[in-house]
Amino acid sequence: MHDTNAFRLLTLYLAVGLCCLVAGSVVAETVTLEELDDRVKVAVDGEPFTEYLFDCFGRPVLYPVIGPHGIAMTRHFPVKTDVPGEAHDHPHHTSIWFTHSPVNGVNFFAVGPEMGKCVHEKVLSIESGGPRGVLRTAAQWVAPDGRAVLSD
């Protein structure tokens, strides 16, 4: 059991180290953020990088995430269901998003009518046009019964 945990920890450290190495060797000249009605588009040096979708299955998500040479870094399901070869499992694995479960007794991780939702309220600020971009938003975490559990 301890060997498995040590292997997982080593794998995590190697993955994080590789990401830092790659990220450290690539410097963006211009990161731009463009606010639309239902999302904020993010481009790096004029190339699409990701979109912050305000409501994707009950939560804000970053989708798609596009890496070097235009290669998708995350799967498309459940946002798109017509991609050949992609499994249609784990509908809560929606690209990149943040949540936790339970939060004050409410499950915000899973998807469904008995689960909580993270409701995007507004964009607070955007910094764009330099070597980094910043997006600040406000959201309410809402229980199935409609009560606000927390704000972020």
C-alpha positions, 0 to 999 in steps of 0.5 A, a space after each residue: 500500500 505504501 509503495 503505491 502511494 509513493 509511486 503516485 506521489 512520485 508520478 505527481 511530482 514528475 508531472 508537475 515538474 514537467 509542466 513547470 519546465 515546459 511552462 518556464 520555456 514558453 513565454 507569451 508575449 500577449 494574452 488577450 481576454 475577450 468578454 462575450 455574453 456567455 463566456 470569456 475567450 482567452 488567446 495567447 499570442 493571437 491563438 485560441 487557448 481556452 474559453 471560460 464558459 459561464 454555464 456548462 452543466 451547472 458550473 463555469 468551466 474552461 473549455 476547450 483547453 488548446 495546447 501547442 500546435 492546436 492540440 486539445 488538452 482535454 476531452 470534449 465529452 460532455 460538451 460535445 458528444 459527436 467526437 469519434 472515439 471518446 467515451 461517454 462516461 463521467 459527465 462530471 468530468 467537464 474539461 477543467 473546473 473547480 468544485 468540492 464535495 460536500 460543501 455544507 452538506 451539498 454535493 457540488 462535484 456530481 451532475 444532476 437535479 439533486 446536486 448543487 450548482 456553481 452559478 456565475 454571477 458576473 465578471 468583476 475584472 479583466 486584465 488583458 494585452 500583456 504577457 499575462 491575463 487575469 479574469 476575476 469573477 463572482 459566483 454563488 454556489 447554490 444548493 438544489 433547494 435554491 439556497 446559497 451555500 457560499 460565494 466566491 
